[in-house]
Amino acid sequence: MNDFIGTYECKIDDKGRIKLPSSLAKQMEVFDDQTLVVKRSVFNNCLEVYPKKSWDKVMTKINSLNRFVKKNVEFIRVFTAGVKAVELDSNSRLQISKDLVVFANLKKDIVITSAGEMFEIWDKIDYEAIINAATLDFASLAEEVMGNINNEDVS
């Protein structure tokens, strides 16, 4: 399993191109191909970027849903809305489509932050606001989410 590491402040240009920081581009080398999948986040106005192999694992779960159940079909439709497959150009730039730029409210200053097998792209102001709000009661959240995990399982 390969996980991304780091948080980076970057810029997005008027054409929706983001130059990936060299340390993030280097982390991409562990994946066999350079195809990335960019999608809208489910819970926040940010973008999620998956290497194709990580995306394939997500889609395996999605494809196991029974498509004769209406709520499953509705979920799949919204979950995959706006999904784009992209490749880094020769300058390690990622092209973000206009609809995704608008969804994530991306202005000039952005933040790319690791999130396990994928990374997120945020407008810098939105990222700072959500991080500041989350830190208010992060101890309680950490206890609720991680408190029942046996320490032996985490190592």
HELIX and SHEET records of a PDB file:
HELIX    1   1 SER A   22  MET A   28  1                                   7    
HELIX    2   2 LYS A   52  ASN A   63  1                                  12    
HELIX    3   3 LYS A   70  PHE A   79  1                                  10    
HELIX    4   4 LYS A   98  PHE A  103  1                                   6    
HELIX    5   5 LYS A  124  THR A  135  1                                  12    
HELIX    6   6 PHE A  138  MET A  146  1                                   9    
HELIX    7   7 ASN A  151  VAL A  154  1                                   4    
SHEET    1   A 6 THR A   7  LYS A  11  0                                        
SHEET    2   A 6 ASP A 109  ALA A 115 -1                                        
SHEET    3   A 6 MET A 118  ASP A 123 -1                                        
SHEET    4   A 6 LEU A  47  PRO A  51 -1                                        
SHEET    5   A 6 THR A  35  ARG A  40 -1                                        
SHEET    6   A 6 LYS A  84  GLU A  87 -1                                        
SHEET    1   B 2 ARG A  17  LYS A  19  0                                        
SHEET    2   B 2 ARG A  93  GLN A  95 -1                                        
END                                                                             
